[in-house]
Amino acid sequence: MRKGCHTDAIGRDGATTPLPVALGHEGAGVVEKVGKNVTSVQPRDHVVLSFSYCGHCYNCEHGHPGMCEHFNELNFSGINYDGSHRLHMPDGQDISTFFGQSSFADHVVADEHNVVKVDSNVDINLLGPLGCGIQTGAGTVLNYLKPKPEDTIAILGVGAVGLSAVMAAKVANMKHIIAVNRNGNHLDLARELGATEVIDNSVEDTEEAIRKAVPRGVTYVIDTIGNSGVILSGIHSLAPAGECVLVGVGGEIKLNLMNDLLLESKKLSGVVEGDSQPQSFIPQLVKYYQEGRFPFDKLIKTYDFENINQAFNDSAKGEVIKPVIKINPDLQ
């Protein structure tokens, strides 16, 4: 089973990785073979495939592989750490890998750092999305922000990443969990998953609505959208000393550094992959799911591989939150 989302669509359109490329940046499957130096998994283990990292730079050695100094080259350059290619056309032409895994395939050759062993008692057809988007939303809350119960949060955009942040904030028992989205899309689900307040910012002003719920402003904002206007609204919605975390892909933003940040000691940060250590965090998310505390299965719709284009189209139109492509429907 493999999974695709907006990140794969960007790669498909040639914006990140040299073409030709074998896409797929989240996946789950069963180990068939391991190299002689691999010790973390063995044949028949159920695994999730996550992002690639070197494992030996300063940030990796200090527990922050999502901040790996070689992250961009290992995930987007299409080559292995040593500069070689592991995939080739029949005529020998090199094929770029994606996120070090290229999981839109019936077989994957991945580095040990990409592979996360998970409980084989959980339906493997659900687990691929944990490798990136769900990990990003949940990890930004639980690994990076590490909130206290009295803290408050506004989550801008409640697609897969935002809804995962909502569920994680619920796990952390945060006092106010405010979900913001346009046209009311997914807001009912956000409330079901733990949001204490929801805001349709196509009919309400984001800052006014947030401050109506939390007059002093919220402790944290997570932006999953990347829209500069929305981000500014989020920053203006922060309490003094609050922090706005960017996880969505966006363009430029114009700030008044004195008024928007410095005078109230506000912070603006960017976080990749939820500051997660996948080999420990993904199993923790699976445990939360087994306990009924992290029902990420509510985000998922599955498609057979021959319907992969339909999955991309449904995702682009917002008709599905997290499409999962089942390449091997018999995989259990």
Kinemage of the C-alpha trace (Angstrom):
@kinemage 1
@onewidth
@group {chain A} dominant
@subgroup {mainchain}
@vectorlist {calphas} color= white
{ca met a 1} P 0.000 0.000 0.000
{ca arg a 2} L 1.237 3.468 -0.866
{ca lys a 3} L -0.110 6.949 -0.337
{ca gly a 4} L -0.075 10.198 -2.299
{ca cys a 5} L -0.965 13.805 -1.594
{ca his a 6} L -0.195 17.405 -2.524
{ca thr a 7} L 3.554 16.914 -2.082
{ca asp a 8} L 3.511 14.215 -4.765
{ca ala a 9} L 1.489 16.501 -7.041
{ca ile a 10} L 4.219 19.144 -6.720
{ca gly a 11} L 6.833 16.524 -7.563
{ca arg a 12} L 4.748 15.309 -10.502
{ca asp a 13} L 4.716 18.805 -11.938
{ca gly a 14} L 8.512 19.009 -11.788
{ca ala a 15} L 8.741 21.683 -9.115
{ca thr a 16} L 11.004 19.865 -6.659
{ca thr a 17} L 12.856 16.864 -8.082
{ca pro a 18} L 14.637 16.258 -11.414
{ca leu a 19} L 12.588 14.316 -13.951
{ca pro a 20} L 12.066 11.490 -14.656
{ca val a 21} L 11.093 10.685 -11.087
{ca ala a 22} L 9.359 7.816 -9.328
{ca leu a 23} L 7.009 9.533 -6.901
{ca gly a 24} L 5.556 8.493 -3.566
{ca his a 25} L 6.697 10.090 -0.315
{ca glu a 26} L 4.619 8.192 2.275
{ca gly a 27} L 3.983 4.493 2.299
{ca ala a 28} L 3.473 1.306 4.261
{ca gly a 29} L 4.280 -2.269 3.449
{ca val a 30} L 5.955 -5.497 4.506
{ca val a 31} L 9.729 -5.982 4.520
{ca glu a 32} L 10.861 -8.551 1.966
{ca lys a 33} L 14.652 -8.383 2.304
{ca val a 34} L 17.192 -6.386 4.320
{ca gly a 35} L 20.818 -5.515 3.740
{ca lys a 36} L 23.515 -7.202 5.773
{ca asn a 37} L 24.071 -4.132 7.974
{ca val a 38} L 20.382 -3.450 8.700
{ca thr a 39} L 19.386 -4.191 12.292
{ca ser a 40} L 16.183 -2.203 12.933
{ca val a 41} L 13.851 -4.364 10.818
{ca gln a 42} L 13.732 -7.886 9.435
{ca pro a 43} L 11.717 -9.727 6.765
{ca arg a 44} L 7.934 -9.847 7.353
{ca asp a 45} L 7.990 -6.763 9.601
{ca his a 46} L 5.244 -4.225 8.918
{ca val a 47} L 6.745 -0.803 8.261
{ca val a 48} L 5.865 2.783 7.462
{ca leu a 49} L 8.090 4.722 5.044
{ca ser a 50} L 8.919 8.253 6.105
{ca phe a 51} L 11.329 11.016 5.097
{ca ser a 52} L 15.044 10.562 4.519
{ca tyr a 53} L 17.789 11.918 6.766
{ca cys a 54} L 21.515 11.327 7.083
{ca gly a 55} L 21.625 10.285 10.754
{ca his a 56} L 25.026 11.777 11.491
{ca cys a 57} L 24.863 15.581 11.136
{ca tyr a 58} L 24.596 17.789 14.244
{ca asn a 59} L 20.788 18.013 14.166
{ca cys a 60} L 20.267 14.295 13.503
{ca glu a 61} L 22.625 13.347 16.318
{ca his a 62} L 20.721 15.678 18.659
{ca gly a 63} L 17.316 14.133 17.961
{ca his a 64} L 16.047 16.417 15.187
{ca pro a 65} L 16.245 14.466 11.895
{ca gly a 66} L 13.524 16.655 10.383
{ca met a 67} L 16.131 19.431 10.596
{ca cys a 68} L 18.803 17.264 8.931
{ca glu a 69} L 21.490 19.376 7.267
{ca his a 70} L 21.146 17.166 4.181
{ca phe a 71} L 17.334 17.066 4.164
{ca asn a 72} L 16.837 18.790 0.815
{ca glu a 73} L 19.373 16.737 -1.096
{ca leu a 74} L 18.222 13.418 0.375
{ca asn a 75} L 14.521 14.066 -0.194
{ca phe a 76} L 14.410 16.226 -3.325
{ca ser a 77} L 17.618 15.855 -5.356
{ca gly a 78} L 16.658 12.370 -6.563
{ca ile a 79} L 19.966 10.747 -5.631
{ca asn a 80} L 21.393 8.729 -2.756
{ca tyr a 81} L 23.690 10.240 -0.142
{ca asp a 82} L 26.744 9.031 -2.103
{ca gly a 83} L 25.475 10.656 -5.304
{ca ser a 84} L 24.342 7.435 -6.975
{ca his a 85} L 20.885 6.499 -8.313
{ca arg a 86} L 19.111 3.350 -7.133
{ca leu a 87} L 16.426 3.394 -9.869
{ca his a 88} L 16.964 3.116 -13.630
{ca met a 89} L 15.023 2.763 -16.870
{ca pro a 90} L 15.476 -0.487 -18.866
{ca asp a 91} L 17.931 1.405 -21.085
{ca gly a 92} L 19.976 2.463 -18.049
{ca gln a 93} L 18.700 6.046 -17.759
{ca asp a 94} L 18.709 7.247 -14.165
{ca ile a 95} L 15.374 7.789 -12.399
{ca ser a 96} L 15.153 10.184 -9.464
{ca thr a 97} L 13.906 8.866 -6.154
{ca phe a 98} L 11.477 10.935 -4.081
{ca phe a 99} L 11.909 11.382 -0.318
{ca gly a 100} L 14.507 8.623 -0.546
{ca gln a 101} L 11.806 6.001 -1.119
{ca ser a 102} L 9.618 6.438 -4.254
{ca ser a 103} L 6.750 4.504 -2.740
{ca phe a 104} L 4.437 4.585 -5.796
{ca ala a 105} L 5.727 1.131 -6.640
{ca asp a 106} L 5.032 -2.490 -5.839
{ca his a 107} L 8.574 -2.806 -4.465
{ca val a 108} L 10.689 -0.126 -2.796
{ca val a 109} L 14.399 0.009 -2.048
{ca ala a 110} L 14.798 2.370 0.889
{ca asp a 111} L 17.491 3.438 3.292
{ca glu a 112} L 17.159 2.168 6.852
{ca his a 113} L 16.487 5.726 8.039
{ca asn a 114} L 13.318 5.823 5.908
{ca val a 115} L 11.851 2.698 7.500
{ca val a 116} L 9.793 2.595 10.708
{ca lys a 117} L 8.691 -0.715 12.241
{ca val a 118} L 5.048 -0.679 13.411
{ca asp a 119} L 2.647 -3.009 15.189
{ca ser a 120} L 1.544 -5.730 12.754
{ca asn a 121} L -1.853 -5.940 14.483
{ca val a 122} L -2.923 -2.570 13.017
{ca asp a 123} L -4.408 -2.482 9.503
{ca ile a 124} L -1.432 -1.689 7.284
{ca asn a 125} L -3.738 -0.087 4.715
{ca leu a 126} L -4.199 2.859 7.105
{ca leu a 127} L -0.620 3.543 8.067
{ca gly a 128} L 1.081 5.112 5.039
{ca pro a 129} L -0.160 8.674 5.736
{ca leu a 130} L 1.652 8.642 9.075
{ca gly a 131} L 4.918 8.988 7.174
{ca cys a 132} L 4.628 12.696 6.373
{ca gly a 133} L 1.442 14.787 6.519
{ca ile a 134} L -0.108 13.357 9.681
{ca gln a 135} L 3.300 13.250 11.359
{ca thr a 136} L 3.843 16.892 10.407
{ca gly a 137} L 0.638 18.156 12.001
{ca ala a 138} L 0.761 16.010 15.103
{ca gly a 139} L 4.500 16.358 15.608
{ca thr a 140} L 4.446 20.146 15.398
{ca val a 141} L 2.159 20.120 18.435
{ca leu a 142} L 3.582 17.241 20.454
{ca asn a 143} L 7.287 17.344 19.570
{ca tyr a 144} L 7.985 20.983 18.800
{ca leu a 145} L 5.485 23.073 20.791
{ca lys a 146} L 5.006 20.604 23.672
{ca pro a 147} L 2.060 22.613 25.051
{ca lys a 148} L 0.735 22.681 28.578
{ca pro a 149} L -2.981 22.083 29.253
{ca glu a 150} L -3.580 25.788 29.949
{ca asp a 151} L -2.151 26.733 26.541
{ca thr a 152} L -4.347 27.663 23.582
{ca ile a 153} L -3.900 27.144 19.857
{ca ala a 154} L -5.387 28.233 16.532
{ca ile a 155} L -4.840 25.954 13.551
{ca leu a 156} L -5.127 27.700 10.188
{ca gly a 157} L -6.320 25.259 7.554
{ca val a 158} L -7.825 21.905 8.474
{ca gly a 159} L -6.806 19.540 5.738
{ca ala a 160} L -4.881 16.439 6.716
{ca val a 161} L -2.036 18.332 8.400
{ca gly a 162} L -4.337 20.716 10.267
{ca leu a 163} L -6.718 17.999 11.430
{ca ser a 164} L -3.739 15.984 12.667
{ca ala a 165} L -2.684 19.029 14.676
{ca val a 166} L -6.224 19.247 16.087
{ca met a 167} L -6.078 15.619 17.217
{ca ala a 168} L -2.639 16.124 18.761
{ca ala a 169} L -3.800 19.240 20.614
{ca lys a 170} L -6.658 17.127 21.974
{ca val a 171} L -4.145 14.493 23.104
{ca ala a 172} L -2.261 17.295 24.876
{ca asn a 173} L -5.549 18.401 26.519
{ca met a 174} L -5.121 22.028 25.432
{ca lys a 175} L -7.645 24.507 26.831
{ca his a 176} L -8.735 26.051 23.514
{ca ile a 177} L -8.263 24.312 20.150
{ca ile a 178} L -9.503 26.656 17.422
{ca ala a 179} L -9.860 25.324 13.864
{ca val a 180} L -9.952 27.860 11.016
{ca asn a 181} L -10.893 27.015 7.429
{ca arg a 182} L -12.619 28.543 4.417
{ca asn a 183} L -16.211 27.806 3.400
{ca gly a 184} L -16.783 25.613 6.413
{ca asn a 185} L -14.946 22.697 4.769
{ca his a 186} L -13.949 20.040 7.296
{ca leu a 187} L -14.957 22.185 10.282
{ca asp a 188} L -17.563 19.688 11.473
{ca leu a 189} L -14.901 16.978 11.371
{ca ala a 190} L -12.468 19.282 13.180
{ca arg a 191} L -14.992 19.675 16.008
{ca glu a 192} L -15.543 15.918 16.089
{ca leu a 193} L -11.773 15.379 16.369
{ca gly a 194} L -11.301 17.804 19.245
{ca ala a 195} L -11.642 21.449 18.198
{ca thr a 196} L -13.286 23.507 20.940
{ca glu a 197} L -14.150 26.340 18.513
{ca val a 198} L -14.354 26.489 14.724
{ca ile a 199} L -14.113 29.554 12.457
{ca asp a 200} L -15.223 29.817 8.841
{ca asn a 201} L -12.889 32.571 7.659
{ca ser a 202} L -14.842 33.038 4.446
{ca val a 203} L -17.563 34.704 6.545
{ca glu a 204} L -15.700 35.751 9.719
{ca asp a 205} L -12.574 37.800 10.309
{ca thr a 206} L -9.963 35.377 11.623
{ca glu a 207} L -8.367 37.641 14.212
{ca glu a 208} L -11.668 38.972 15.556
{ca ala a 209} L -13.125 35.476 15.854
{ca ile a 210} L -10.039 34.081 17.598
{ca arg a 211} L -9.952 36.958 20.070
{ca lys a 212} L -13.641 36.520 20.748
{ca ala a 213} L -12.852 32.978 21.906
{ca val a 214} L -9.562 33.887 23.645
{ca pro a 215} L -9.452 37.663 24.349
{ca arg a 216} L -5.756 37.794 25.279
{ca gly a 217} L -4.821 35.946 22.094
{ca val a 218} L -3.707 32.360 21.659
{ca thr a 219} L -0.429 30.867 22.845
{ca tyr a 220} L 0.275 29.224 19.512
{ca val a 221} L -0.767 29.385 15.878
{ca ile a 222} L 0.013 26.687 13.314
{ca asp a 223} L -0.363 27.704 9.676
{ca thr a 224} L -0.826 24.846 7.206
{ca ile a 225} L -1.850 26.991 4.231
{ca gly a 226} L 1.065 29.242 3.293
{ca asn a 227} L -1.105 32.254 2.459
{ca ser a 228} L 0.582 35.484 3.574
{ca gly a 229} L -2.662 37.212 4.562
{ca val a 230} L -3.787 34.279 6.667
{ca ile a 231} L -0.376 34.051 8.311
{ca leu a 232} L -0.514 37.749 9.261
{ca ser a 233} L -3.949 37.224 10.784
{ca gly a 234} L -2.490 34.377 12.795
{ca ile a 235} L 0.421 36.462 14.052
{ca his a 236} L -1.973 39.261 15.039
{ca ser a 237} L -4.059 36.679 16.931
{ca leu a 238} L -1.173 35.660 19.190
{ca ala a 239} L -0.931 36.600 22.828
{ca pro a 240} L 2.264 38.399 23.861
{ca ala a 241} L 5.198 35.940 23.701
{ca gly a 242} L 3.124 33.623 21.482
{ca glu a 243} L 4.528 31.671 18.565
{ca cys a 244} L 3.310 31.176 14.996
{ca val a 245} L 4.644 28.025 13.339
{ca leu a 246} L 4.669 27.668 9.561
{ca val a 247} L 4.301 24.166 8.136
{ca gly a 248} L 2.527 24.954 4.842
{ca val a 249} L 4.320 25.706 1.583
{ca gly a 250} L 3.914 29.366 0.662
{ca gly a 251} L 5.553 32.393 -0.871
{ca glu a 252} L 6.607 35.763 0.466
{ca ile a 253} L 5.245 37.542 3.496
{ca lys a 254} L 5.768 41.195 4.407
{ca leu a 255} L 6.117 41.897 8.116
{ca asn a 256} L 6.523 44.971 10.234
{ca leu a 257} L 9.135 43.394 12.478
{ca met a 258} L 8.696 45.955 15.239
{ca asn a 259} L 4.899 45.913 15.464
{ca asp a 260} L 4.161 42.365 14.344
{ca leu a 261} L 6.821 40.548 16.363
{ca leu a 262} L 9.309 42.448 18.514
{ca leu a 263} L 7.125 44.705 20.645
{ca glu a 264} L 5.155 41.761 22.029
{ca ser a 265} L 8.006 39.222 21.953
{ca lys a 266} L 6.196 37.101 19.376
{ca lys a 267} L 7.981 34.380 17.446
{ca leu a 268} L 7.677 33.126 13.865
{ca ser a 269} L 9.114 29.687 13.132
{ca gly a 270} L 9.237 27.111 10.381
{ca val a 271} L 9.056 23.399 11.224
{ca val a 272} L 9.574 20.450 8.874
{ca glu a 273} L 8.060 16.994 9.481
{ca gly a 274} L 6.817 17.991 12.920
{ca asp a 275} L 10.360 17.943 14.365
{ca ser a 276} L 9.817 14.196 14.573
{ca gln a 277} L 12.092 11.245 15.089
{ca pro a 278} L 10.006 8.871 12.944
{ca gln a 279} L 11.258 5.626 14.482
{ca ser a 280} L 9.850 6.637 17.865
{ca phe a 281} L 7.071 9.089 17.020
{ca ile a 282} L 5.157 7.084 14.404
{ca pro a 283} L 4.781 4.059 16.734
{ca gln a 284} L 3.556 6.495 19.392
{ca leu a 285} L 0.881 7.777 17.006
{ca val a 286} L -0.126 4.179 16.282
{ca lys a 287} L -0.460 3.599 20.023
{ca tyr a 288} L -2.643 6.694 20.394
{ca tyr a 289} L -4.789 5.361 17.531
{ca gln a 290} L -5.136 1.971 19.245
{ca glu a 291} L -6.220 3.753 22.423
{ca gly a 292} L -8.884 5.696 20.501
{ca arg a 293} L -7.128 9.029 21.103
{ca phe a 294} L -5.916 9.703 17.564
{ca pro a 295} L -8.577 8.541 15.063
{ca phe a 296} L -6.679 9.476 11.899
{ca asp a 297} L -8.569 6.800 9.959
{ca lys a 298} L -11.434 9.341 9.715
{ca leu a 299} L -9.276 11.309 7.235
{ca ile a 300} L -8.613 8.445 4.820
{ca lys a 301} L -10.206 7.256 1.601
{ca thr a 302} L -8.600 4.379 -0.321
{ca tyr a 303} L -8.225 3.983 -4.084
{ca asp a 304} L -7.005 1.101 -6.201
{ca phe a 305} L -3.840 1.869 -8.132
{ca glu a 306} L -5.614 2.096 -11.495
{ca asn a 307} L -7.598 5.019 -10.034
{ca ile a 308} L -4.544 7.016 -8.963
{ca asn a 309} L -5.418 9.964 -11.233
{ca gln a 310} L -8.881 10.096 -9.680
{ca ala a 311} L -7.257 10.195 -6.253
{ca phe a 312} L -5.099 13.158 -7.278
{ca asn a 313} L -8.117 14.950 -8.769
{ca asp a 314} L -10.301 14.335 -5.709
{ca ser a 315} L -7.532 15.599 -3.451
{ca ala a 316} L -7.012 18.738 -5.566
{ca lys a 317} L -10.749 19.504 -5.424
{ca gly a 318} L -10.899 18.960 -1.681
{ca glu a 319} L -13.290 16.030 -1.984
{ca val a 320} L -11.008 13.750 0.014
{ca ile a 321} L -8.704 14.670 2.885
{ca lys a 322} L -6.119 11.898 2.684
{ca pro a 323} L -6.185 9.613 -0.384
{ca val a 324} L -4.470 6.243 -0.007
{ca ile a 325} L -3.396 4.295 -3.091
{ca lys a 326} L -3.535 0.515 -2.658
{ca ile a 327} L -0.937 -0.880 -5.037
{ca asn a 328} L -1.150 -4.400 -3.641
{ca pro a 329} L -4.759 -4.863 -2.486
{ca asp a 330} L -3.937 -8.244 -0.934
{ca leu a 331} L -1.321 -6.773 1.381
{ca gln a 332} L -2.208 -7.537 4.993
